[in-house]
Amino acid sequence: MVERHAGGVELVDVDEETGIVKVRFQGTCVGCPMSTITLKAGVESELMDAIPEVREVVAVDEHGNIQDSEMMLEEDEADMEAWRSDVPPPRPEAA
């Protein structure tokens, strides 16, 4: 999924006691407006389906700090809004 967009997800840590898996986005996934959706609906969902012991998947930054999903979502929405404002409106069709 993420490889199609020149991105990636690196496994950073698995805490077997808590069931928390830490991952780090790479390539174009870093800062992507869809990263939260990719994390929760893609990576977390797939891992939880395959490995029942997984309770949650969280993204960490380059320093290993857990990124808050709510904050990531707010940043993603702001990034999408900025992107939308940069996209020119469609050209009217020639009559």
C-alpha positions as CSV (number, residue, x, y, z in Angstrom):
1,M,0.0,0.0,0.0
2,V,2.5,2.7,1.1
3,E,5.2,1.4,-1.3
4,R,3.1,2.6,-4.3
5,H,3.5,6.1,-3.0
6,A,7.3,5.9,-2.3
7,G,6.7,5.6,1.4
8,G,7.3,3.0,4.0
9,V,6.7,1.9,7.6
10,E,9.5,0.7,9.8
11,L,8.9,-1.6,12.8
12,V,10.6,0.1,15.8
13,D,9.5,-1.9,18.8
14,V,7.0,-4.5,20.1
15,D,6.0,-4.4,23.7
16,E,4.7,-7.9,24.4
17,E,3.4,-7.0,27.8
18,T,1.1,-4.2,26.6
19,G,0.6,-5.3,23.1
20,I,1.7,-1.9,21.7
21,V,3.6,-1.9,18.4
22,K,5.7,1.2,17.6
23,V,6.3,2.1,13.9
24,R,8.0,4.9,12.1
25,F,6.9,6.3,8.8
26,Q,9.4,6.7,6.0
27,G,9.7,8.4,2.7
28,T,6.6,10.2,1.5
29,C,4.6,8.9,4.4
30,V,6.4,11.3,6.7
31,G,4.2,14.3,7.0
32,C,1.6,12.9,4.6
33,P,-1.9,14.1,5.2
34,M,-3.2,10.5,5.1
35,S,-0.6,9.1,7.6
36,T,-3.1,8.8,10.5
37,I,-5.6,6.9,8.3
38,T,-2.8,4.7,7.0
39,L,-1.6,4.0,10.6
40,K,-5.0,3.1,12.0
41,A,-7.1,1.8,9.1
42,G,-4.1,0.1,7.4
43,V,-1.2,-0.9,9.5
44,E,-3.0,-1.3,12.9
45,S,-6.0,-3.1,11.3
46,E,-3.8,-5.6,9.4
47,L,-1.6,-6.3,12.4
48,M,-4.5,-6.7,14.8
49,D,-6.2,-9.1,12.3
50,A,-3.0,-11.2,11.9
51,I,-1.8,-11.1,15.5
52,P,-4.5,-11.1,18.2
53,E,-2.0,-10.0,20.9
54,V,-1.5,-6.6,19.3
55,R,-3.6,-4.0,21.1
56,E,-2.5,-0.8,19.4
57,V,-0.1,0.5,16.8
58,V,1.5,3.9,17.4
59,A,3.7,6.0,15.2
60,V,7.0,7.4,16.7
61,D,9.1,10.2,15.4
62,E,12.8,10.1,14.6
63,H,13.6,10.4,18.3
64,G,11.3,7.5,19.3
65,N,8.7,9.7,20.8
66,I,5.1,8.5,20.4
67,Q,3.1,10.8,18.1
68,D,-0.3,11.6,19.4
69,S,-2.9,10.3,16.9
70,E,-5.3,13.2,17.6
71,M,-2.5,15.7,17.1
72,M,-1.4,13.9,13.9
73,L,-5.0,14.0,12.6
74,E,-5.3,17.7,13.3
75,E,-2.0,18.3,11.5
76,D,-3.1,16.1,8.6
77,E,-6.3,18.1,8.3
78,A,-4.4,21.3,8.3
79,D,-2.0,19.9,5.7
80,M,-4.9,18.8,3.5
81,E,-6.5,22.3,3.7
82,A,-3.2,23.9,2.8
83,W,-2.8,21.5,-0.1
84,R,-6.4,22.2,-1.3
85,S,-5.7,25.9,-1.3
86,D,-2.7,25.4,-3.6
87,V,-4.6,23.4,-6.1
88,P,-6.0,25.6,-8.9
89,P,-9.7,25.3,-9.7
90,P,-10.7,23.1,-12.6
91,R,-10.8,24.7,-16.0
92,P,-14.2,25.2,-17.5
93,E,-15.0,22.9,-20.4
94,A,-14.9,24.4,-23.9
95,A,-18.3,24.8,-25.3
